[in-house]
Amino acid sequence: MQRASREHVCTRFFALFIVAMLILMAFLLETTLGQASGSVSVDLFTQKTPFDGKGLNQSSDLFGPQDLVILYAQTLEGNLPLNGVLVTYEIDGPINRSSELKFYQTAKTNSSGIAQTTFSLAIINETESFGTWVVSARVEAGGRIYGDSLSFQVDWPVELISVETLDGNLSEKGMFSNGGFIGFEITLKNNALTKKTTDLAITVFDELQVAVSASRIGKDLIIPPNKKIQHIFGKVYIPKFAVPGRATITAAAIDKDGVSYCPQVTKDFFITSGNPIFPEFVDAFVYVECVPTKAQLGQNVTVTVWVRNEGTVVLNNILVRTYVDSSVLDARTIASLDPYQSQKFAIIWNTQGLAQKNYNITSQIQPFPDEADLTDNSFSCNVELKTARPEIIHDIQVKNVTCSKNEVNTGEIVEIYVVVKNVGNATESCDVSVFYDESLIQQIPFSEVEPRRELSLTFYWNTNGVPEGTYRITAVAKPVPGEVNIRDNTYVDGEVNVKGPAHVLAFPQLLILLSAAFALELIAGVFLLLFLFYSSRRRRRKKKIHSYYTVVARPHI
């Protein structure tokens, strides 16, 4: 007996052990699959559009040493934003600092899944911020760490390299006489990934450090991106009252707000009382931009061309040709441009019928005699043409909802028929739910429904326990990731009236009633028989009394 009991206990323990192991394996499998799905993504980027670092491990455009850096981190699960997720930013400064700079910031995502934080690059010794900065963003979701990183450079956005003093033959010259002009060449570059515009402020100081002459040239001069060296030529007058001796010319690059992009550059020279010179410079400049730079075959691309006079004399009949690879896209002549004046025009490039590849768009200016700088007579940009991909449309529609009954008694089953259609062009999976008013009746999932396919789903509503009343029946298809049109995800059928339970006798109740009726009839029958028996005896008794007489004789006295 004891042995049997022990065997029973061991059997139960073994069964519980097996169940526990199965549950553990299911949990591990679910966790592993959840981790392998990789559905959570983080994208870290800055405010420097279009080169803002969007995409995994991309770099951002350059920042200046006084700039405010805005960091955005978008966290998505599939295509859906995650709200309220804590993002940790790790910011590493450049390695050329005298001491290591690393700090952390945190922010929570909003309803768009974006967390935002800021910090300033305004360090006391501003050049210590120069170099490569590396930023990473990390989030924890479902027990896993997800993240993205980006890098950016800190430098002068527009950097002045030098200012040189020249004569009219483009030769360096160190002595200029008052009453004449000093020629100059300013060399600068744009360290950013997008074009910049600047004005150049020129000032001449004499031996006594008196500003004897100043000029601001080239309103909104375009400086091409990607560190392309640019040369600007000009001249500035030296008045007769300038004191002869050691003098200085300075050049500053000013933005549209009147703020310098970078430190000024200077050059010393001598003012003499000799023969003044009157140098002139011929120089033309062209710049071209294409929008978009990545286009679909057949899409129009806007090619914008800027032509500028960067010399000191009027340029006439400026011939400008624009090519797509080696084929001429446009050719035109600009009648004239005054010194530092520019003109812009746009060309619409129709890409219909072209091959899928990268195209080089180049604008060129025909050189002028004695032109000072030919390196800026041509500029190119690239456009990538790709085959148009069909737009992916995610759209689930609830087409129809009908009920088997519109009036029922409590406890009855109502069948609800729902027709759902995938009206997009991608295979979809989602859940469909049916409600009476705000209460859920049933939810049915469907998966891998092909485009344009309809499904008929049947829901069963057990009205047992549902209070009497009129209820609105609604079917809702849960939006799929990427679905924009969700207005057709809901369909209202109408109303179902639920009444009280019907008064129908159950079989036991009927049996009791029949039994009671039979008993009553039996009792009534017994009483009837007794009544008839009693009545019969009474009639017989009365009959005997009327039939017989008793004679009594008395003696006569």
Number of C-alpha atoms within 10 A of each C-alpha: 5 7 8 9 10 11 11 11 12 12 12 12 12 11 12 12 12 12 12 12 12 12 12 12 12 12 12 12 12 12 14 11 11 14 15 9 10 12 12 22 20 22 24 30 30 23 15 17 12 12 17 20 22 21 14 15 17 17 22 23 20 23 21 22 23 16 13 14 16 14 21 24 30 24 30 18 15 14 14 16 19 21 17 15 19 16 27 20 25 16 19 17 21 21 15 13 13 8 10 11 13 13 11 12 14 14 17 18 20 16 11 14 20 24 24 20 17 11 12 11 18 15 11 9 8 14 15 19 25 20 16 16 19 16 22 22 26 21 20 14 16 9 9 11 10 17 21 22 24 22 19 20 21 25 21 22 22 27 21 22 15 16 24 22 23 21 21 17 13 18 11 14 17 17 21 25 21 23 18 20 21 27 26 26 19 21 17 20 21 23 26 24 17 17 16 18 17 23 19 20 17 24 18 25 21 23 15 13 12 13 15 18 16 17 14 15 20 21 16 17 19 21 23 24 17 13 16 12 18 19 19 24 25 26 24 20 19 23 14 13 10 23 21 17 14 17 25 18 23 19 23 24 23 21 18 11 7 10 11 18 18 17 14 18 19 17 16 18 19 18 24 18 16 12 10 17 17 14 19 18 25 21 27 28 25 25 23 22 21 20 13 16 16 15 18 17 20 16 16 16 19 16 22 16 21 16 24 24 25 29 25 17 16 16 21 14 12 20 15 19 17 24 17 18 14 11 9 13 18 14 12 11 12 13 10 15 20 15 21 23 19 21 13 12 10 13 15 14 16 14 16 11 8 12 12 15 11 14 17 13 22 24 27 22 20 14 17 16 8 12 13 21 19 15 13 19 21 20 19 18 16 17 19 15 21 17 13 12 8 7 8 11 15 21 26 29 23 23 18 16 22 18 20 13 14 14 15 19 16 20 17 16 15 18 15 21 19 24 17 23 21 22 18 18 15 17 16 18 18 16 14 21 18 27 18 17 14 11 11 14 19 15 14 13 12 13 10 10 17 16 18 14 12 16 14 12 15 16 17 15 19 14 18 12 8 13 11 15 12 16 17 14 23 24 29 21 23 18 21 17 15 13 15 12 13 16 12 14 19 21 20 17 17 14 18 19 15 20 17 13 13 11 6 8 10 8 9 9 11 12 12 11 13 12 12 12 12 12 12 12 12 12 12 12 12 12 12 12 12 12 11 12 11 11 12 11 11 11 10 10 11 10 11 10 9 8 7 7 8 5 5 5 6 6 4 4 3
